Amino acid sequence: MLDIMPSASATLSKADRCDAACPAQAFVLVKFLTGELTFCGHHYEKYAAAIIKDSYEVIDERDRINAKSESSA
């Protein structure tokens, strides 16, 4: 069974980038038996059907998109 869960604390950092040949910041970490991939919100949505079928865990931090960091508050 696939676990799709929001992260209680930030797992991904500003340095993490989308693995779908995209320079955008990654907000979704997908775990497969063979490794991990990170996706921006757009590419996660685009490939969601395949991701859900083949992964065992998805950590979704898209709620942090456009959120101000504590240091900029």
TORKOL-4160 file (C-alpha; in steps of 0.2 Angstrom, whole numbers, padded with zeros to 4 digits, m for minus):
73
<pt num="1" X="0000" Y="0000" Z="0000"/>
<pt num="2" X="0006" Y="0017" Z="m0005"/>
<pt num="3" X="0009" Y="0030" Z="0009"/>
<pt num="4" X="0006" Y="0048" Z="0003"/>
<pt num="5" X="0009" Y="0060" Z="0017"/>
<pt num="6" X="0012" Y="0078" Z="0021"/>
<pt num="7" X="0029" Y="0080" Z="0029"/>
<pt num="8" X="0028" Y="0086" Z="0047"/>
<pt num="9" X="0045" Y="0095" Z="0045"/>
<pt num="10" X="0054" Y="0100" Z="0029"/>
<pt num="11" X="0062" Y="0085" Z="0021"/>
<pt num="12" X="0067" Y="0094" Z="0005"/>
<pt num="13" X="0078" Y="0110" Z="0005"/>
<pt num="14" X="0079" Y="0124" Z="m0007"/>
<pt num="15" X="0094" Y="0115" Z="m0016"/>
<pt num="16" X="0083" Y="0100" Z="m0021"/>
<pt num="17" X="0078" Y="0101" Z="m0039"/>
<pt num="18" X="0065" Y="0092" Z="m0049"/>
<pt num="19" X="0072" Y="0076" Z="m0057"/>
<pt num="20" X="0061" Y="0077" Z="m0072"/>
<pt num="21" X="0074" Y="0088" Z="m0082"/>
<pt num="22" X="0066" Y="0104" Z="m0074"/>
<pt num="23" X="0076" Y="0117" Z="m0065"/>
<pt num="24" X="0062" Y="0120" Z="m0052"/>
<pt num="25" X="0063" Y="0117" Z="m0034"/>
<pt num="26" X="0057" Y="0100" Z="m0028"/>
<pt num="27" X="0042" Y="0099" Z="m0016"/>
<pt num="28" X="0038" Y="0080" Z="m0018"/>
<pt num="29" X="0050" Y="0066" Z="m0013"/>
<pt num="30" X="0045" Y="0049" Z="m0020"/>
<pt num="31" X="0053" Y="0033" Z="m0014"/>
<pt num="32" X="0054" Y="0017" Z="m0025"/>
<pt num="33" X="0062" Y="0001" Z="m0021"/>
<pt num="34" X="0076" Y="0005" Z="m0032"/>
<pt num="35" X="0079" Y="0023" Z="m0026"/>
<pt num="36" X="0071" Y="0040" Z="m0024"/>
<pt num="37" X="0066" Y="0054" Z="m0036"/>
<pt num="38" X="0061" Y="0072" Z="m0032"/>
<pt num="39" X="0048" Y="0082" Z="m0042"/>
<pt num="40" X="0041" Y="0100" Z="m0043"/>
<pt num="41" X="0023" Y="0101" Z="m0041"/>
<pt num="42" X="0019" Y="0102" Z="m0059"/>
<pt num="43" X="0029" Y="0086" Z="m0064"/>
<pt num="44" X="0022" Y="0077" Z="m0049"/>
<pt num="45" X="0004" Y="0080" Z="m0055"/>
<pt num="46" X="0009" Y="0076" Z="m0073"/>
<pt num="47" X="0016" Y="0059" Z="m0068"/>
<pt num="48" X="0006" Y="0055" Z="m0053"/>
<pt num="49" X="m0003" Y="0039" Z="m0060"/>
<pt num="50" X="0014" Y="0031" Z="m0064"/>
<pt num="51" X="0022" Y="0037" Z="m0048"/>
<pt num="52" X="0008" Y="0030" Z="m0037"/>
<pt num="53" X="0008" Y="0014" Z="m0046"/>
<pt num="54" X="0027" Y="0011" Z="m0044"/>
<pt num="55" X="0031" Y="0019" Z="m0028"/>
<pt num="56" X="0029" Y="0014" Z="m0010"/>
<pt num="57" X="0030" Y="0031" Z="m0001"/>
<pt num="58" X="0027" Y="0049" Z="m0007"/>
<pt num="59" X="0032" Y="0064" Z="0004"/>
<pt num="60" X="0022" Y="0079" Z="m0002"/>
<pt num="61" X="0028" Y="0096" Z="0004"/>
<pt num="62" X="0018" Y="0106" Z="m0010"/>
<pt num="63" X="0009" Y="0115" Z="0005"/>
<pt num="64" X="0026" Y="0124" Z="0007"/>
<pt num="65" X="0025" Y="0132" Z="m0011"/>
<pt num="66" X="0026" Y="0151" Z="m0010"/>
<pt num="67" X="0027" Y="0150" Z="0009"/>
<pt num="68" X="0038" Y="0162" Z="0017"/>
<pt num="69" X="0053" Y="0155" Z="0027"/>
<pt num="70" X="0054" Y="0159" Z="0046"/>
<pt num="71" X="0070" Y="0169" Z="0042"/>
<pt num="72" X="0060" Y="0181" Z="0030"/>
<pt num="73" X="0045" Y="0184" Z="0041"/>
